[in-house]
Amino acid sequence: MVTSVHELDLPVVDTSEMERDQALAVIAEAREHHWLARSPLGYSISRHDDCVSLLRDRRFHNALSLLRQINGLEPDESQDPRRQSILAMEGEDHARLRRLVAPAFTPQAADRLRPFMRDVVGGLVDTFHAGGRCEVVADLCEPYPIPIICELLGAPKEDWRQFSAWATDIFRIFNQNLAEDLPLIEAADKELEDYLTDLIAARRSAPRQDLLSDLIAIEEAGDRLSTEELVSLAVAVLMAGTDTTRNQLACALALFAEHPHQWALLAERPELAPRAVEEAMRYLGAVRGTVRFAPEDIVFRDVLFPKGTLVFVSLAAANRDPDTYEEPEVFDITRERGVQQMTFGSGIHHCMGAALARAELQEALTLLARRMPGLGTDGPVEWKPTSFGIWGPARLPLRFTPA
């Protein structure tokens, strides 16, 4: 028997003003009563298997395409449909782009940048290492991903600072203050679009060993990427590979500062770095949730979700589901990866840059564990507002013994 979601007697969950542990406790209590809950956005799910199933159900669409409406703004009718982000696309258009670009985002492609990643993080550590103290968000996490993204795209070193400024402004789109931030977002997006259009033109005439050249060369049965699609993909790479890595690395270091024995173990056994990254993302992911909507009436698990219904998928809660993970409240970098952590999402919108992000985090944590033993906090940790879509420490002072 099918019942409309609006008619169900569901627990109400609003974690918008709660600290991370309190929010997870409230969500865990609610899911003891029902697999669904009412939330400020509409409805929410938090059990691991339900989150995977819904994210893999292609009938539900990514609500990124509704971001303006969710924030009370009118849709942007002036936007060129060819510049639509792959992050918001659906159906055959999305499948075509993913199929074309997949060869450029393999683990092997990310591995080519590992020596450069080590150079970047090593150079950043050199600037504060001798003193045994740092404010790691500003000193390391913020500047770390931009040179790697620029190297990936083939942008010169003198433009790193400009890329960082563009990324900071564009990422305001996820901070739930779109009406106020929109002018900054649009200005940064336009400047970046113009820059990338020129860079693509240069690579068409003189290819190099970089992502843009690889994407330009891609052809499948005569199908090629247009300049507008190349720009859109490059912007998606900047979005997917900058703020997420910045915040996830800061989350991981905050977590290790709370678990010094795990930090010492990583230094002693650097081969644990891949597991350490997965466990840090499971235990304290920078992307705590994602939103889907029903573009038509959908029956899912014998529940009718009427057209337009929004569903918040709690990735953070799914990562702590006791029905899926043994001792989910224990942070253990030796944990076997029997079940994938959910911070990269699942289904057709699974993070395209996951291999790159994993490589960046693995290389950073391996080097930092060796050079910064005795890691601990050196003052209070300040966290970003929980309303931020990509979340982590705003300020994280650390102390360590220079090695």
Backbone torsions as a table, in degrees:
resi	resn	phi	psi	omega
1	MET	NA	131.9	-177.8
2	VAL	-96.4	132.2	178.4
3	THR	-122.7	137.2	176.5
4	SER	-65.4	140.3	179.8
5	VAL	-60.6	-28.6	-179.3
6	HIS	-69.7	-18.7	-176.6
7	GLU	-97.0	-4.7	-177.3
8	LEU	-77.3	147.7	173.7
9	ASP	-88.7	98.9	-171.1
10	LEU	-118.5	149.3	171.8
11	PRO	-65.9	151.2	179.1
12	VAL	-103.9	127.3	-177.6
13	VAL	-126.3	123.0	173.9
14	ASP	-135.1	101.6	-176.4
15	THR	-103.3	14.0	-172.0
16	SER	-60.8	-28.3	-178.3
17	GLU	-109.2	12.8	-174.5
18	MET	-99.6	150.2	171.1
19	GLU	-68.9	163.1	-170.6
20	ARG	-58.6	-47.1	-175.9
21	ASP	-69.1	-38.4	178.1
22	GLN	-64.7	-42.6	180.0
23	ALA	-61.2	-44.6	-179.9
24	LEU	-64.8	-35.9	178.5
25	ALA	-66.3	-41.4	179.2
26	VAL	-64.9	-42.3	179.3
27	ILE	-64.6	-42.9	179.6
28	ALA	-61.4	-39.3	178.6
29	GLU	-66.0	-40.8	-178.6
30	ALA	-64.6	-38.6	-176.3
31	ARG	-75.7	-6.4	170.2
32	GLU	-71.1	-22.8	-177.8
33	HIS	-94.1	-35.1	-177.4
34	HIS	-163.5	154.1	179.0
35	TRP	-75.7	-12.0	175.8
36	LEU	-113.8	157.2	172.6
37	ALA	-143.6	154.8	172.7
38	ARG	-82.9	142.1	-179.2
39	SER	-139.5	169.9	179.8
40	PRO	-58.2	-29.1	-179.6
41	LEU	-81.7	-22.5	-174.9
42	GLY	151.7	-82.5	179.2
43	TYR	-141.4	162.9	179.9
44	SER	-141.4	153.3	173.7
45	ILE	-129.4	151.8	-173.7
46	SER	-142.9	-10.2	177.1
47	ARG	-76.1	139.8	-173.9
48	HIS	-54.5	-51.8	-175.2
49	ASP	-65.3	-36.5	177.4
50	ASP	-65.9	-41.3	179.7
51	CYS	-62.4	-44.6	179.0
52	VAL	-62.2	-46.6	-177.3
53	SER	-61.7	-44.2	-177.8
54	LEU	-69.4	-40.3	-179.9
55	LEU	-66.6	-27.0	178.4
56	ARG	-89.1	-5.3	178.9
57	ASP	-85.0	107.1	-172.7
58	ARG	-70.4	-7.0	176.6
59	ARG	-71.0	-29.2	176.4
60	PHE	-84.4	139.1	-177.8
61	HIS	-110.8	154.7	177.5
62	ASN	-66.6	127.2	-176.7
63	ALA	-77.9	1.6	175.7
64	LEU	-58.1	-30.9	179.0
65	SER	-69.4	-15.4	179.9
66	LEU	-104.9	13.7	-171.9
67	LEU	-58.2	-40.2	179.9
68	ARG	-64.3	-46.0	-178.7
69	GLN	-65.2	-39.8	179.2
70	ILE	-60.5	-32.5	179.2
71	ASN	-91.3	13.1	174.6
72	GLY	79.9	17.9	179.9
73	LEU	-107.4	158.2	177.4
74	GLU	-75.9	149.5	176.2
75	PRO	-58.8	149.3	179.5
76	ASP	-88.8	98.5	-177.6
77	GLU	-76.6	-13.2	-175.3
78	SER	-85.5	-11.1	-175.0
79	GLN	-69.0	134.6	176.5
80	ASP	-66.2	120.1	-178.7
81	PRO	-59.8	-22.7	178.4
82	ARG	-71.8	-16.8	178.3
83	ARG	-97.0	9.6	179.0
84	GLN	-60.5	135.4	-177.9
85	SER	-68.2	140.9	174.6
86	ILE	-61.1	-22.9	179.9
87	LEU	-68.8	-21.8	-177.0
88	ALA	-112.2	-4.2	-176.9
89	MET	-77.6	159.1	178.2
90	GLU	-139.5	171.6	171.2
91	GLY	66.6	-150.9	-173.9
92	GLU	-65.7	-35.0	178.1
93	ASP	-60.2	-44.3	178.8
94	HIS	-66.0	-44.8	-179.0
95	ALA	-61.4	-39.7	-179.9
96	ARG	-62.4	-48.3	-179.0
97	LEU	-63.1	-45.9	179.2
98	ARG	-58.9	-41.8	-178.7
99	ARG	-64.2	-42.7	-178.4
100	LEU	-67.4	-41.9	-171.5
101	VAL	-91.3	-10.3	-175.8
102	ALA	-51.6	-42.1	-179.1
103	PRO	-61.4	-21.2	-178.6
104	ALA	-86.5	-5.2	-175.1
105	PHE	-124.8	32.0	178.9
106	THR	-81.4	161.9	173.2
107	PRO	-56.0	-35.5	179.7
108	GLN	-64.1	-38.3	177.9
109	ALA	-65.2	-40.7	178.1
110	ALA	-66.8	-35.1	-177.9
111	ASP	-61.8	-27.5	179.5
112	ARG	-62.5	-24.4	-177.2
113	LEU	-93.7	-3.9	-175.9
114	ARG	-58.6	-43.7	176.7
115	PRO	-59.3	-39.6	178.5
116	PHE	-66.1	-40.0	177.3
117	MET	-58.2	-45.0	179.9
118	ARG	-62.8	-39.7	178.4
119	ASP	-63.0	-43.6	-177.4
120	VAL	-64.8	-51.4	-176.6
121	VAL	-67.9	-35.6	177.0
122	GLY	-63.7	-41.5	178.0
123	GLY	-64.8	-37.4	178.0
124	LEU	-67.2	-41.7	178.8
125	VAL	-63.5	-36.6	-179.6
126	ASP	-57.4	-28.4	-175.5
127	THR	-72.7	-19.5	-178.7
128	PHE	-131.6	-2.0	-169.2
129	HIS	-60.7	-43.6	-173.1
130	ALA	-60.9	-30.5	-177.1
131	GLY	-81.3	-13.4	179.0
132	GLY	71.1	15.4	179.5
133	ARG	-145.0	152.6	174.6
134	CYS	-162.8	159.5	165.5
135	GLU	-103.6	97.6	-160.1
136	VAL	-70.4	-22.4	177.8
137	VAL	-65.4	-52.5	-178.4
138	ALA	-75.1	-37.6	-173.2
139	ASP	-79.6	-26.5	-173.2
140	LEU	-133.6	-55.4	-170.5
141	CYS	-65.8	-44.2	-178.8
142	GLU	-63.2	-48.8	-176.3
143	PRO	-80.6	-14.6	-171.4
144	TYR	-62.6	-51.2	-171.2
145	PRO	-73.3	-27.6	-172.7
146	ILE	-61.0	-47.9	178.0
147	PRO	-58.3	-33.4	-178.7
148	ILE	-70.7	-43.2	177.0
149	ILE	-63.5	-41.7	178.9
150	CYS	-64.4	-41.2	176.7
151	GLU	-63.3	-40.6	178.9
152	LEU	-61.3	-44.4	-177.8
153	LEU	-81.8	-18.2	-178.0
154	GLY	90.3	21.1	177.5
155	ALA	-83.6	139.3	-176.0
156	PRO	-71.3	160.8	-175.5
157	LYS	-59.3	-34.6	-177.2
158	GLU	-66.8	-12.2	179.9
159	ASP	-100.8	1.8	-178.1
160	TRP	-57.5	-46.3	-177.2
161	ARG	-61.7	-39.5	179.4
162	GLN	-66.7	-40.1	176.7
163	PHE	-61.2	-40.2	179.4
164	SER	-62.4	-41.6	179.4
165	ALA	-66.0	-42.1	178.1
166	TRP	-61.7	-45.5	-178.6
167	ALA	-61.0	-42.9	-179.7
168	THR	-60.4	-43.9	-178.4
169	ASP	-72.4	-41.4	-179.0
170	ILE	-64.6	-34.8	-177.9
171	PHE	-72.5	-6.8	173.7
172	ARG	-63.3	-16.1	-179.1
173	ILE	-60.2	-23.6	-176.8
174	PHE	-97.1	4.5	-171.4
175	ASN	-96.0	12.4	176.1
176	GLN	57.4	34.8	175.7
177	ASN	-139.3	42.2	-168.5
178	LEU	-63.3	-38.4	-177.6
179	ALA	-58.7	-39.6	-178.5
180	GLU	-81.6	-36.3	-173.8
181	ASP	-87.1	-10.2	-171.9
182	LEU	-55.7	-42.8	179.1
183	PRO	-59.0	-41.9	178.0
184	LEU	-65.3	-42.1	-179.4
185	ILE	-62.2	-47.1	-177.2
186	GLU	-67.7	-36.9	178.6
187	ALA	-65.5	-44.9	179.6
188	ALA	-64.2	-41.5	-179.6
189	ASP	-62.9	-41.2	-179.8
190	LYS	-67.2	-43.4	178.9
191	GLU	-62.6	-42.4	179.5
192	LEU	-66.2	-40.1	178.7
193	GLU	-60.2	-45.7	179.7
194	ASP	-62.8	-42.7	-179.9
195	TYR	-61.5	-48.0	-176.3
196	LEU	-67.5	-35.5	177.7
197	THR	-60.1	-43.1	177.5
198	ASP	-66.3	-40.6	-178.6
199	LEU	-66.0	-39.8	178.3
200	ILE	-63.9	-42.0	178.2
201	ALA	-60.4	-40.2	179.0
202	ALA	-65.6	-39.4	-178.6
203	ARG	-73.3	-28.3	176.8
204	ARG	-63.5	-37.5	-178.4
205	SER	-86.8	-26.5	-179.1
206	ALA	-142.6	82.7	-178.5
207	PRO	-61.7	151.2	176.3
208	ARG	-132.3	-176.7	177.1
209	GLN	-87.1	72.4	179.3
210	ASP	-146.9	171.9	-174.5
211	LEU	-62.8	-43.5	-178.3
212	LEU	-60.2	-42.4	178.2
213	SER	-63.4	-40.2	177.8
214	ASP	-62.6	-43.5	-178.6
215	LEU	-68.1	-37.0	178.1
216	ILE	-63.5	-36.5	-176.3
217	ALA	-78.0	-15.9	-176.4
218	ILE	-64.6	132.3	174.9
219	GLU	-148.0	135.9	177.6
220	GLU	-136.0	112.5	-179.4
221	ALA	52.4	41.3	178.8
222	GLY	82.9	-4.1	-178.6
223	ASP	-86.7	127.5	177.8
224	ARG	-128.0	163.2	177.6
225	LEU	-84.8	134.9	176.3
226	SER	-77.9	168.2	177.0
227	THR	-60.3	-41.0	179.4
228	GLU	-62.3	-40.6	178.2
229	GLU	-67.5	-38.8	177.7
230	LEU	-63.3	-43.0	176.9
231	VAL	-61.1	-46.7	-179.7
232	SER	-59.8	-41.8	179.7
233	LEU	-66.9	-41.0	179.2
234	ALA	-63.6	-39.9	176.2
235	VAL	-64.1	-40.5	178.6
236	ALA	-62.8	-38.3	177.4
237	VAL	-63.3	-43.0	178.1
238	LEU	-62.5	-43.3	-178.8
239	MET	-67.6	-44.6	-175.2
240	ALA	-76.3	-22.5	-171.5
241	GLY	-110.1	2.6	-176.0
242	THR	-108.9	-73.2	-173.8
243	ASP	-66.0	-32.7	177.8
244	THR	-63.2	-47.0	-178.9
245	THR	-67.3	-41.9	177.1
246	ARG	-54.2	-51.7	-175.3
247	ASN	-73.9	-36.5	-179.2
248	GLN	-68.4	-37.3	177.1
249	LEU	-65.4	-41.2	177.8
250	ALA	-65.1	-40.8	176.5
251	CYS	-60.5	-43.9	-179.1
252	ALA	-62.9	-42.7	-178.7
253	LEU	-69.5	-36.4	174.5
254	ALA	-62.0	-39.0	-180.0
255	LEU	-67.6	-44.9	179.0
256	PHE	-66.4	-32.3	176.4
257	ALA	-63.6	-28.6	176.6
258	GLU	-82.6	-15.1	-176.4
259	HIS	-130.4	71.8	-174.5
260	PRO	-60.9	-29.7	180.0
261	HIS	-68.0	-34.7	177.0
262	GLN	-68.7	-35.8	177.4
263	TRP	-65.3	-44.3	178.3
264	ALA	-63.7	-38.3	178.8
265	LEU	-64.3	-39.3	178.6
266	LEU	-65.5	-39.7	177.2
267	ALA	-64.1	-38.3	-178.9
268	GLU	-73.9	-33.6	-176.5
269	ARG	-129.2	76.5	-176.7
270	PRO	-60.6	-19.6	177.5
271	GLU	-65.5	-10.9	176.8
272	LEU	-81.9	-2.1	-175.9
273	ALA	-54.4	-44.8	178.2
274	PRO	-59.4	-42.2	178.0
275	ARG	-67.6	-37.7	-179.5
276	ALA	-61.9	-40.3	178.9
277	VAL	-64.3	-47.2	-179.2
278	GLU	-62.4	-41.0	-178.2
279	GLU	-69.8	-38.7	177.1
280	ALA	-64.3	-39.4	179.1
281	MET	-70.2	-33.2	176.4
282	ARG	-69.3	-47.4	-172.6
283	TYR	-75.8	-36.8	-176.7
284	LEU	-147.0	77.1	-177.1
285	GLY	-81.7	143.1	179.2
286	ALA	-75.0	-26.2	175.3
287	VAL	-102.6	104.8	-170.7
288	ARG	-90.2	-12.7	179.4
289	GLY	-172.9	170.3	176.1
290	THR	-144.7	162.3	-174.1
291	VAL	-122.4	136.2	173.5
292	ARG	-121.1	160.1	175.2
293	PHE	-137.7	158.1	178.7
294	ALA	-91.9	109.2	179.0
295	PRO	-74.8	-8.7	176.4
296	GLU	-153.8	172.9	175.3
297	ASP	-61.8	129.4	-177.7
298	ILE	-131.0	132.8	172.4
299	VAL	-100.8	118.9	-178.3
300	PHE	-132.8	122.0	-177.2
301	ARG	53.3	45.6	178.3
302	ASP	62.7	21.0	176.1
303	VAL	-121.0	132.5	177.8
304	LEU	-87.0	121.7	173.4
305	PHE	-103.7	102.5	-177.8
306	PRO	-61.0	156.1	178.7
307	LYS	-50.7	131.9	179.1
308	GLY	94.1	-8.1	-178.4
309	THR	-67.0	132.2	176.7
310	LEU	-95.8	138.9	178.7
311	VAL	-129.5	120.1	175.9
312	PHE	-88.3	125.1	179.3
313	VAL	-100.3	109.6	-176.2
314	SER	-82.3	95.8	178.6
315	LEU	-66.7	-37.6	-179.6
316	ALA	-62.6	-42.6	179.4
317	ALA	-70.9	-38.9	177.6
318	ALA	-60.1	-35.3	179.9
319	ASN	-70.7	-12.7	178.6
320	ARG	-115.8	18.7	-176.9
321	ASP	-69.9	116.8	-178.2
322	PRO	-67.9	-17.0	177.1
323	ASP	-78.6	-11.5	-177.4
324	THR	-113.2	-40.2	-175.9
325	TYR	-114.0	132.7	175.1
326	GLU	-73.2	130.7	-177.5
327	GLU	47.3	62.8	-174.8
328	PRO	-64.5	-21.8	-178.9
329	GLU	-85.5	1.7	178.7
330	VAL	-99.8	128.9	176.2
331	PHE	-91.3	114.7	-172.1
332	ASP	-143.4	108.5	-176.4
333	ILE	-75.9	-3.8	174.0
334	THR	-93.1	2.3	-177.7
335	ARG	-58.7	133.0	176.2
336	GLU	-70.8	143.6	-179.4
337	ARG	-88.9	67.6	177.4
338	GLY	-71.5	-37.9	-179.9
339	VAL	-125.9	132.8	-179.7
340	GLN	-64.3	138.0	170.5
341	GLN	-67.9	158.3	-168.3
342	MET	-99.4	-0.7	-172.7
343	THR	-63.1	-27.6	175.6
344	PHE	-82.6	-0.1	-178.4
345	GLY	83.3	-163.0	-179.9
346	SER	-159.7	165.2	177.9
347	GLY	78.7	-157.6	-173.1
348	ILE	-69.1	-17.7	177.8
349	HIS	-103.5	17.8	172.4
350	HIS	-54.2	138.7	-172.1
351	CYS	-50.3	119.0	-178.7
352	MET	-64.5	-32.1	-177.8
353	GLY	-96.8	23.6	-176.2
354	ALA	-58.5	-41.5	-178.6
355	ALA	-64.0	-40.2	178.4
356	LEU	-65.7	-45.8	179.9
357	ALA	-61.8	-42.9	178.1
358	ARG	-59.8	-45.4	-179.2
359	ALA	-62.4	-44.2	179.1
360	GLU	-59.3	-46.3	-177.6
361	LEU	-69.8	-40.5	179.1
362	GLN	-62.2	-46.3	-178.6
363	GLU	-66.5	-40.5	-179.7
364	ALA	-64.9	-49.7	-176.1
365	LEU	-65.9	-36.8	178.4
366	THR	-61.0	-48.4	-178.9
367	LEU	-68.3	-42.9	-177.2
368	LEU	-66.2	-38.9	179.4
369	ALA	-62.7	-34.5	179.8
370	ARG	-75.7	-40.0	-173.1
371	ARG	-92.5	-13.5	-176.1
372	MET	-127.6	59.6	178.7
373	PRO	-68.2	163.9	179.6
374	GLY	68.2	31.2	-174.8
375	LEU	-64.7	136.2	175.7
376	GLY	-161.9	164.1	178.7
377	THR	-73.5	149.0	-177.4
378	ASP	-120.4	32.3	-177.4
379	GLY	149.1	179.3	-178.0
380	PRO	-67.6	142.9	175.9
381	VAL	-89.9	128.6	176.9
382	GLU	-103.8	125.9	-177.8
383	TRP	-102.4	149.1	175.5
384	LYS	-66.4	158.7	177.8
385	PRO	-57.6	143.4	-179.0
386	THR	-67.4	-12.3	177.3
387	SER	-74.0	-15.7	-178.2
388	PHE	-67.5	134.3	-179.7
389	GLY	-67.5	-35.7	175.1
390	ILE	-116.6	117.8	-160.2
391	TRP	-123.6	154.1	176.8
392	GLY	172.6	-170.0	178.2
393	PRO	-67.4	136.3	171.0
394	ALA	-84.8	-29.2	178.2
395	ARG	-148.9	128.0	-176.3
396	LEU	-138.6	87.8	178.2
397	PRO	-77.2	129.7	-177.2
398	LEU	-125.1	151.4	170.5
399	ARG	-123.1	155.0	179.9
400	PHE	-162.2	170.0	176.8
401	THR	-97.6	112.9	-178.6
402	PRO	-55.7	130.1	-178.9
403	ALA	-122.9	NA	NA
